[in-house]
Amino acid sequence: MDAQGRGRADNIDPADQWVLNPNTGEYELRLSPSAPQSPVPGPRRPNPRDTGGPARGRGDAAAGGTREVRQASGAQVPPPRRRRSAEPEPPQGRRNRRPVKQKSKAKKVLAWTAGGTAFVLVAVGTAGYLYLKHLEGNVTTTDVGNAAKDGFSKDDAFNILIIGTDKRTGKGNKGYGDANSVGHADTNILLHVSKDRTNATALSIPRDLIVNVPDCETIQPDGSEKVIAGSRQVRFNESLGQEGRDPGCTMRTVKEVTGITPDHFVMVDFNAVKTLTTAVGGVDVCLTHAVNDRDSHLKLPAGPSKVEGEQALAFVRTRHSWGNAGDLDRIKVQQQFMASLMRKMTSGDTLSNPSKLLSLAEAATKALTVDKGIGKVSTLKDVALELKKVPTKHISFVTVPVLDNPADGIHHKTVIVNPGAAPDVFDAIKNDVSFTEVKKEEKAAKDAQAARLKGSRSAPSEVRVRILNGGAEGGSAQETLQWLQNEKGVLKSENAGNAPAELAKTTLEYAPAQASQARELAALMGLPGSALKPGRSVTNSQGLPEITLTLGKDFKGAGASFSTPRKPPKIDDKTTANEVKCAG
């Protein structure tokens, strides 16, 4: 080998010349093609373990002189090079084992670094798990039975009832509420988050609204059930605390009043307002005039201010310094406060500050009482992340439309539901209608749904349908079957019993070839385009294809229209979470 060839060979790590043969599953020596190779295999390279001598490295060539000299002196002699075309044979004693390659300093550092990183990740993961368990210990849960759902779905619209009680807990709350209160529903907001997360509506329910509280089952500390009798024509705030009523009773009362079913509840007390506002470093508020309220002890100048802790609680509790000094005007101020708190909690200043996030996590979990369905910190995190998807400009704050209670005479102390305006608000929320302008992509989706109703329609006698009850009142499938056959001439129909799962809304599934049948049935029943679900057909007992009508919870009876409002009703004093308004 000449000097040039020897220099190239010396730059090659021998360990890099052993490669795995995929045909044999063994490692084989593959020398560099640039090096001269001999067709004759040399003698076996001695193994240091066989001779007891040290293993030689690549520097041995320079120290050992020529091949002949080393052989004459009994030195270790490397085998001659193989020709490029020759098939190398691994030395004996080295089969199935790849030679050990020396690690460079850089690789050793990387190895140590990787090991250290892995340790840190394990440590952080363990600490994170322990911290989550710690937070979970902060959360208080209340079992309200079937008033709340068992779990939380990230794929559906959801309704959470937020209850602020007038119960005194913690220090420094003696100036607020009734000293002997068992904890009434003082502030109540039903938060509806749309299925597509494009919008949300926060519906405030006045505490002085006259309602009928239904009978409700409560779970006692020993696990037994106790039914608490309902009350007629009482203030809404008596749905909690009075006679031992739990938040489940308040949830049932909301359904009684609005027709909207809350899925879960979140309850906070006076102390929660102080701890949450302190955790985020204060909440920005604005006043049209200076306030010095002797009842709440709130003292603020006109214009912008920042409140936290005791001052924040005084701000939301103040009544006599706003508008007509009534509860409805205080609700407006509380809505503005909540909007500002939402903006602060989702701001970069909070989300990018680990200290604030930890403080907020501690404060929030200690402040909340929730139902068991969302009692885990991981579930509360999911709820928060789903709500965070909604832009603040599409979070609307509205109040139940009310009238002064005529039973009060000239002293207006309570209110009643406005029968002319409230039902439209409730229907809009039930049907997932946004109170803000519909986004272009949402409008396009609704236009596509409406397009399913356009086209040719079959004769009623040609419609072949099976009917399932998927959450409607018992007997609805049979009622619909008789109505279709006797009044609409849809004779090829059958009652297929109960659906495997309940649905919030009625659906009509059909194969592409059955679209004309689906359009005819939709027209007969008043189904909207959103109810039509292109999919597949099923085969009846005679081997004929059928479309599937599944009656959901929105089913109002055979012949009743399913049409839903496309636009929200006009609401006075509606605000959105991105608006900055001054209280006054």
CORKA-V667159 format. One record per residue. N is the residue number from 1. RES is the residue in one small letter. SS is DSSP state (helix for helix, strand for strand, loop for the rest). OMEGA is omega in whole degrees, 0 to 359 (* if undefined). NEAR is the number of other ideal C-beta (glycine too) atoms within 10 Angstrom. Layout:
{{N:RES:SS:OMEGA:NEAR} {N:RES:SS:OMEGA:NEAR}}
This chain:
{{1:m:loop:179:14} {2:d:loop:184:7} {3:a:helix:181:6} {4:q:helix:179:9} {5:g:helix:181:14} {6:r:helix:179:13} {7:g:helix:179:10} {8:r:helix:181:12} {9:a:helix:183:18} {10:d:helix:179:11} {11:n:loop:183:9} {12:i:loop:175:14} {13:d:loop:182:11} {14:p:helix:182:13} {15:a:helix:179:11} {16:d:helix:183:11} {17:q:helix:175:15} {18:w:strand:182:17} {19:v:strand:181:11} {20:l:strand:176:11} {21:n:strand:183:11} {22:p:loop:181:6} {23:n:loop:183:7} {24:t:loop:183:11} {25:g:loop:181:8} {26:e:strand:176:14} {27:y:strand:180:17} {28:e:strand:181:16} {29:l:strand:176:15} {30:r:loop:182:13} {31:l:loop:181:18} {32:s:loop:181:15} {33:p:loop:180:7} {34:s:loop:183:12} {35:a:loop:176:16} {36:p:loop:185:14} {37:q:loop:181:16} {38:s:strand:179:12} {39:p:loop:185:11} {40:v:loop:177:10} {41:p:loop:178:14} {42:g:loop:178:13} {43:p:loop:181:10} {44:r:loop:176:12} {45:r:loop:184:14} {46:p:loop:176:15} {47:n:loop:180:13} {48:p:helix:181:11} {49:r:helix:179:9} {50:d:helix:186:9} {51:t:helix:184:10} {52:g:loop:180:6} {53:g:loop:180:11} {54:p:loop:176:9} {55:a:loop:182:13} {56:r:loop:177:16} {57:g:loop:183:10} {58:r:loop:181:13} {59:g:loop:182:9} {60:d:helix:182:14} {61:a:helix:181:17} {62:a:helix:184:9} {63:a:helix:189:10} {64:g:helix:180:17} {65:g:loop:183:12} {66:t:loop:181:9} {67:r:helix:183:14} {68:e:helix:181:9} {69:v:helix:182:10} {70:r:helix:180:17} {71:q:helix:181:12} {72:a:helix:183:11} {73:s:loop:180:9} {74:g:loop:181:7} {75:a:loop:177:14} {76:q:loop:183:16} {77:v:loop:179:16} {78:p:loop:180:14} {79:p:loop:179:13} {80:p:loop:180:15} {81:r:loop:177:19} {82:r:strand:173:21} {83:r:loop:182:13} {84:r:loop:184:13} {85:s:loop:183:7} {86:a:loop:178:14} {87:e:loop:184:8} {88:p:loop:177:14} {89:e:loop:182:11} {90:p:loop:178:16} {91:p:loop:178:16} {92:q:loop:180:9} {93:g:loop:181:12} {94:r:loop:182:16} {95:r:loop:177:12} {96:n:loop:178:9} {97:r:loop:181:11} {98:r:loop:180:12} {99:p:loop:181:14} {100:v:loop:181:8} {101:k:loop:180:12} {102:q:loop:179:10} {103:k:loop:175:11} {104:s:loop:179:10} {105:k:helix:180:7} {106:a:helix:181:8} {107:k:helix:177:11} {108:k:helix:179:11} {109:v:helix:179:11} {110:l:helix:180:12} {111:a:helix:179:11} {112:w:helix:180:10} {113:t:helix:179:10} {114:a:helix:178:10} {115:g:helix:178:10} {116:g:helix:178:10} {117:t:helix:179:10} {118:a:helix:180:10} {119:f:helix:180:10} {120:v:helix:180:10} {121:l:helix:178:10} {122:v:helix:181:10} {123:a:helix:180:10} {124:v:helix:178:10} {125:g:helix:178:10} {126:t:helix:179:10} {127:a:helix:179:10} {128:g:helix:179:10} {129:y:helix:180:10} {130:l:helix:180:10} {131:y:helix:176:14} {132:l:helix:177:15} {133:k:helix:177:10} {134:h:helix:179:13} {135:l:helix:180:20} {136:e:helix:177:16} {137:g:helix:179:11} {138:n:helix:188:15} {139:v:loop:175:19} {140:t:strand:179:13} {141:t:strand:177:15} {142:t:strand:178:17} {143:d:loop:180:16} {144:v:loop:177:24} {145:g:helix:184:14} {146:n:helix:175:9} {147:a:helix:180:25} {148:a:loop:178:24} {149:k:loop:181:18} {150:d:loop:182:8} {151:g:loop:182:13} {152:f:loop:179:19} {153:s:loop:179:12} {154:k:loop:184:11} {155:d:loop:185:7} {156:d:loop:167:13} {157:a:loop:179:18} {158:f:strand:180:22} {159:n:strand:178:23} {160:i:strand:178:22} {161:l:strand:178:27} {162:i:strand:184:18} {163:i:strand:172:26} {164:g:strand:184:22} {165:t:strand:177:26} {166:d:loop:179:22} {167:k:loop:180:19} {168:r:loop:172:20} {169:t:loop:180:12} {170:g:loop:183:12} {171:k:loop:173:9} {172:g:loop:182:13} {173:n:loop:185:20} {174:k:loop:183:8} {175:g:loop:186:14} {176:y:loop:173:20} {177:g:loop:181:18} {178:d:loop:183:12} {179:a:loop:183:8} {180:n:loop:184:6} {181:s:loop:176:15} {182:v:loop:180:14} {183:g:loop:179:22} {184:h:loop:179:23} {185:a:strand:188:27} {186:d:strand:177:23} {187:t:strand:187:23} {188:n:strand:180:25} {189:i:strand:175:21} {190:l:strand:182:24} {191:l:strand:177:19} {192:h:strand:178:23} {193:v:strand:186:24} {194:s:loop:182:20} {195:k:loop:182:12} {196:d:loop:177:15} {197:r:loop:177:16} {198:t:loop:183:19} {199:n:loop:176:25} {200:a:strand:179:26} {201:t:strand:176:26} {202:a:strand:183:24} {203:l:strand:178:23} {204:s:strand:179:21} {205:i:loop:183:26} {206:p:loop:180:23} {207:r:loop:182:22} {208:d:loop:177:18} {209:l:strand:179:21} {210:i:strand:186:19} {211:v:strand:169:21} {212:n:strand:178:13} {213:v:strand:183:26} {214:p:loop:171:16} {215:d:loop:180:11} {216:c:strand:176:23} {217:e:strand:177:16} {218:t:strand:178:21} {219:i:strand:181:17} {220:q:loop:181:11} {221:p:loop:180:5} {222:d:loop:179:5} {223:g:loop:180:7} {224:s:loop:179:8} {225:e:strand:178:9} {226:k:strand:179:11} {227:v:strand:179:9} {228:i:strand:184:18} {229:a:loop:180:9} {230:g:loop:179:18} {231:s:strand:181:18} {232:r:strand:175:9} {233:q:strand:177:12} {234:v:strand:177:17} {235:r:strand:180:20} {236:f:helix:184:25} {237:n:helix:178:26} {238:e:helix:178:19} {239:s:helix:177:33} {240:l:loop:174:27} {241:g:loop:182:21} {242:q:helix:179:18} {243:e:helix:180:14} {244:g:helix:180:11} {245:r:loop:179:24} {246:d:loop:180:25} {247:p:helix:176:28} {248:g:helix:177:25} {249:c:helix:177:27} {250:t:helix:178:29} {251:m:helix:180:26} {252:r:helix:178:23} {253:t:helix:177:29} {254:v:helix:179:25} {255:k:helix:180:15} {256:e:helix:185:14} {257:v:helix:190:21} {258:t:helix:187:22} {259:g:loop:180:12} {260:i:loop:182:17} {261:t:loop:174:16} {262:p:loop:179:26} {263:d:loop:184:22} {264:h:strand:175:26} {265:f:strand:173:27} {266:v:strand:184:22} {267:m:strand:178:24} {268:v:strand:178:18} {269:d:loop:182:22} {270:f:helix:186:22} {271:n:helix:181:19} {272:a:helix:180:22} {273:v:helix:182:28} {274:k:helix:184:23} {275:t:helix:181:20} {276:l:helix:180:24} {277:t:helix:177:26} {278:t:helix:182:17} {279:a:helix:181:23} {280:v:loop:177:21} {281:g:loop:178:16} {282:g:loop:181:17} {283:v:strand:180:26} {284:d:strand:177:14} {285:v:strand:181:24} {286:c:strand:181:16} {287:l:strand:177:20} {288:t:loop:179:12} {289:h:loop:179:13} {290:a:loop:182:11} {291:v:strand:172:21} {292:n:strand:189:10} {293:d:loop:184:17} {294:r:loop:181:9} {295:d:loop:181:13} {296:s:loop:182:19} {297:h:loop:176:15} {298:l:loop:179:21} {299:k:strand:182:12} {300:l:strand:177:23} {301:p:loop:174:11} {302:a:loop:180:13} {303:g:strand:184:12} {304:p:strand:175:12} {305:s:strand:174:16} {306:k:strand:182:15} {307:v:strand:175:21} {308:e:loop:177:19} {309:g:loop:183:15} {310:e:helix:182:18} {311:q:helix:177:20} {312:a:helix:178:23} {313:l:helix:178:24} {314:a:helix:181:22} {315:f:helix:183:27} {316:v:helix:179:25} {317:r:helix:182:24} {318:t:loop:179:22} {319:r:loop:191:18} {320:h:loop:181:15} {321:s:loop:182:23} {322:w:loop:171:22} {323:g:loop:181:14} {324:n:loop:177:10} {325:a:loop:180:11} {326:g:loop:184:16} {327:d:helix:181:20} {328:l:helix:178:16} {329:d:helix:176:19} {330:r:helix:178:22} {331:i:helix:179:23} {332:k:helix:179:19} {333:v:helix:179:22} {334:q:helix:177:22} {335:q:helix:177:23} {336:q:helix:179:22} {337:f:helix:180:20} {338:m:helix:179:21} {339:a:helix:179:22} {340:s:helix:178:22} {341:l:helix:177:20} {342:m:helix:180:19} {343:r:helix:182:17} {344:k:helix:183:20} {345:m:helix:181:19} {346:t:loop:181:14} {347:s:loop:177:13} {348:g:helix:180:7} {349:d:helix:179:10} {350:t:helix:186:17} {351:l:helix:181:13} {352:s:loop:182:9} {353:n:loop:183:15} {354:p:helix:181:8} {355:s:helix:179:9} {356:k:helix:181:18} {357:l:helix:179:15} {358:l:helix:179:13} {359:s:helix:180:18} {360:l:helix:179:21} {361:a:helix:179:19} {362:e:helix:184:16} {363:a:helix:184:20} {364:a:helix:182:23} {365:t:helix:178:18} {366:k:helix:186:17} {367:a:helix:191:23} {368:l:loop:164:20} {369:t:strand:185:19} {370:v:strand:175:24} {371:d:strand:185:27} {372:k:helix:180:18} {373:g:helix:178:18} {374:i:helix:187:25} {375:g:loop:179:18} {376:k:loop:180:18} {377:v:helix:179:20} {378:s:helix:179:11} {379:t:helix:176:18} {380:l:helix:177:21} {381:k:helix:179:13} {382:d:helix:179:16} {383:v:helix:181:18} {384:a:helix:181:12} {385:l:helix:178:10} {386:e:helix:178:18} {387:l:helix:181:17} {388:k:helix:179:14} {389:k:loop:184:13} {390:v:loop:177:18} {391:p:loop:182:16} {392:t:helix:180:15} {393:k:helix:178:13} {394:h:helix:172:21} {395:i:strand:185:23} {396:s:strand:174:22} {397:f:strand:178:25} {398:v:strand:179:21} {399:t:strand:177:20} {400:v:loop:178:22} {401:p:loop:185:19} {402:v:strand:172:19} {403:l:strand:174:14} {404:d:strand:180:13} {405:n:loop:181:16} {406:p:helix:180:8} {407:a:helix:181:10} {408:d:helix:183:14} {409:g:loop:182:9} {410:i:loop:180:5} {411:h:loop:185:6} {412:h:loop:181:14} {413:k:loop:183:13} {414:t:loop:180:20} {415:v:strand:177:23} {416:i:strand:178:19} {417:v:strand:177:21} {418:n:loop:185:13} {419:p:loop:181:9} {420:g:loop:186:9} {421:a:loop:187:16} {422:a:helix:183:18} {423:p:helix:179:15} {424:d:helix:177:15} {425:v:helix:180:24} {426:f:helix:181:19} {427:d:helix:180:17} {428:a:helix:180:22} {429:i:helix:180:22} {430:k:helix:183:20} {431:n:loop:172:18} {432:d:loop:180:19} {433:v:loop:182:21} {434:s:loop:175:19} {435:f:loop:174:25} {436:t:loop:183:18} {437:e:loop:181:12} {438:v:loop:179:18} {439:k:loop:184:15} {440:k:helix:182:8} {441:e:helix:177:10} {442:e:helix:178:15} {443:k:helix:179:12} {444:a:helix:179:11} {445:a:helix:180:15} {446:k:helix:176:15} {447:d:helix:179:10} {448:a:helix:178:11} {449:q:helix:180:14} {450:a:helix:181:14} {451:a:helix:179:11} {452:r:loop:181:21} {453:l:loop:183:16} {454:k:loop:180:9} {455:g:loop:182:10} {456:s:loop:180:8} {457:r:loop:178:19} {458:s:loop:172:16} {459:a:loop:180:11} {460:p:helix:182:19} {461:s:helix:180:11} {462:e:helix:180:13} {463:v:loop:179:26} {464:r:strand:188:21} {465:v:strand:170:24} {466:r:strand:187:20} {467:i:strand:178:24} {468:l:strand:174:21} {469:n:strand:182:24} {470:g:loop:178:24} {471:g:loop:177:20} {472:a:loop:178:23} {473:e:loop:179:12} {474:g:loop:180:9} {475:g:loop:183:10} {476:s:helix:181:22} {477:a:helix:180:24} {478:q:helix:178:14} {479:e:helix:180:20} {480:t:helix:178:25} {481:l:helix:181:20} {482:q:helix:179:13} {483:w:helix:180:17} {484:l:helix:183:24} {485:q:helix:187:15} {486:n:helix:186:10} {487:e:helix:185:11} {488:k:loop:176:18} {489:g:loop:177:12} {490:v:loop:189:25} {491:l:loop:181:13} {492:k:strand:183:18} {493:s:strand:181:23} {494:e:strand:176:15} {495:n:strand:183:16} {496:a:strand:175:19} {497:g:strand:184:11} {498:n:strand:176:13} {499:a:loop:180:19} {500:p:loop:180:7} {501:a:loop:179:8} {502:e:loop:179:13} {503:l:loop:177:18} {504:a:loop:183:16} {505:k:loop:180:20} {506:t:loop:180:24} {507:t:strand:177:20} {508:l:strand:183:23} {509:e:strand:184:19} {510:y:strand:175:26} {511:a:loop:182:16} {512:p:helix:182:10} {513:a:helix:182:9} {514:q:helix:185:23} {515:a:helix:181:18} {516:s:helix:175:15} {517:q:helix:181:26} {518:a:helix:180:29} {519:r:helix:179:23} {520:e:helix:180:20} {521:l:helix:178:25} {522:a:helix:179:21} {523:a:helix:180:12} {524:l:helix:185:18} {525:m:helix:181:23} {526:g:loop:180:13} {527:l:loop:176:23} {528:p:loop:179:20} {529:g:helix:181:16} {530:s:helix:180:19} {531:a:helix:182:24} {532:l:strand:184:23} {533:k:strand:176:15} {534:p:strand:182:13} {535:g:loop:182:14} {536:r:loop:177:13} {537:s:loop:174:19} {538:v:strand:182:13} {539:t:strand:180:9} {540:n:loop:185:15} {541:s:loop:179:6} {542:q:loop:180:8} {543:g:loop:181:6} {544:l:loop:182:11} {545:p:strand:179:15} {546:e:strand:168:24} {547:i:strand:186:24} {548:t:strand:176:21} {549:l:strand:179:28} {550:t:strand:182:27} {551:l:strand:181:24} {552:g:loop:181:20} {553:k:loop:181:15} {554:d:loop:180:17} {555:f:loop:185:23} {556:k:loop:182:13} {557:g:loop:181:11} {558:a:loop:179:17} {559:g:loop:179:14} {560:a:loop:185:11} {561:s:loop:176:10} {562:f:loop:185:18} {563:s:loop:182:10} {564:t:loop:180:16} {565:p:loop:177:12} {566:r:loop:181:13} {567:k:loop:179:10} {568:p:loop:176:23} {569:p:loop:177:18} {570:k:loop:183:9} {571:i:loop:175:17} {572:d:loop:175:8} {573:d:loop:175:12} {574:k:loop:177:17} {575:t:strand:176:18} {576:t:strand:189:18} {577:a:loop:180:23} {578:n:loop:182:14} {579:e:loop:175:14} {580:v:loop:181:13} {581:k:loop:180:15} {582:c:loop:178:14} {583:a:strand:180:23} {584:g:loop:*:15}}
